[in-house]
Amino acid sequence: MRDEFRELPQNTEVGAGMDVTLGCKPPRGEPEPRVRWLRGEQVVQPDDRVTIDDQGSLIIREAKKEDAGVYVCMAYNVGGEKESPSAQLFVRGKLTHT
């Protein structure tokens, strides 16, 4: 696996209820590396709201406060694993009028 990620996740801020994408394209390798995402020490499990696209980007629909945290994109294949630098996701609360 080559050293350089083709796209790195960036610190991102989003309002609660909005969709957000954390970009990631793994290094080139043979075979082509796959991607998994970590939030803190936990592997992110895709579900009906959280998906990983074909390129490796993490897509979160209707972000919630609980989605905030530090994310790392991990590329892996038979040759090993490589982690991206971490990116912080901030989720702002919905604005309320008093």
C-alpha positions in Angstrom: 0.0 0.0 0.0 1.4 3.4 -0.9 1.9 6.0 1.8 -0.4 8.8 0.8 -4.1 8.9 1.2 -5.6 10.4 -2.0 -8.1 12.4 0.2 -7.9 13.1 3.9 -10.9 13.7 6.2 -11.1 17.4 7.3 -12.5 18.9 10.5 -16.1 19.6 9.8 -19.0 21.5 11.5 -22.6 20.8 10.7 -26.0 21.7 12.1 -28.0 19.0 13.8 -30.4 17.4 11.3 -28.1 18.1 8.3 -26.3 15.6 6.2 -22.5 15.6 6.4 -19.7 13.8 4.4 -16.2 13.2 5.8 -14.1 12.6 2.7 -11.5 9.8 2.5 -9.8 8.1 -0.5 -7.3 5.5 0.6 -3.8 5.1 -0.8 -3.4 3.1 -3.9 -2.5 -0.6 -3.4 -2.7 -4.1 -4.7 -5.3 -5.3 -4.1 -7.2 -1.9 -3.9 -7.5 -1.0 -0.1 -10.9 -1.0 1.5 -11.9 1.5 4.1 -13.4 1.4 7.6 -14.0 4.3 9.9 -13.2 4.7 13.6 -14.9 7.1 15.9 -12.7 7.3 19.0 -11.7 3.6 19.5 -14.9 2.2 18.0 -15.4 1.0 14.5 -18.3 2.9 12.9 -21.0 0.4 11.9 -22.9 1.5 8.8 -26.7 1.5 9.1 -29.7 3.1 7.5 -28.3 6.6 8.5 -24.5 6.1 8.3 -22.9 4.8 5.1 -19.5 4.5 3.5 -19.5 5.3 -0.3 -17.5 3.5 -2.9 -14.6 6.0 -2.6 -14.3 5.5 1.2 -16.1 8.7 2.4 -18.3 8.5 5.5 -21.8 9.9 4.9 -24.0 10.7 7.9 -27.6 11.6 7.2 -29.5 13.9 9.6 -26.5 14.3 12.0 -27.2 14.1 15.7 -25.2 15.5 18.6 -24.1 11.9 19.4 -22.3 11.8 16.0 -19.9 14.5 17.1 -16.4 13.2 17.8 -13.0 12.4 16.4 -13.0 10.2 13.3 -10.2 8.3 11.6 -10.3 6.7 8.1 -8.5 3.4 8.1 -7.4 1.8 4.8 -6.6 -1.9 4.8 -5.8 -4.8 2.5 -3.7 -8.0 2.8 -0.6 -5.9 3.0 -1.6 -4.1 6.2 -3.4 -1.1 7.6 -2.9 2.6 7.4 -4.7 5.3 9.4 -5.4 8.8 8.2 -4.9 11.8 10.5 -7.9 12.3 12.7 -10.7 14.8 11.9 -13.1 16.3 14.4 -16.8 16.4 13.6 -18.8 19.1 15.4 -22.6 19.0 15.5 -24.3 22.2 16.4 -27.7 22.1 18.1 -30.8 23.4 16.3 -31.4 27.0 16.8 -34.4 27.7 19.0 -36.3 31.0 19.4 -37.2 32.2 22.9 
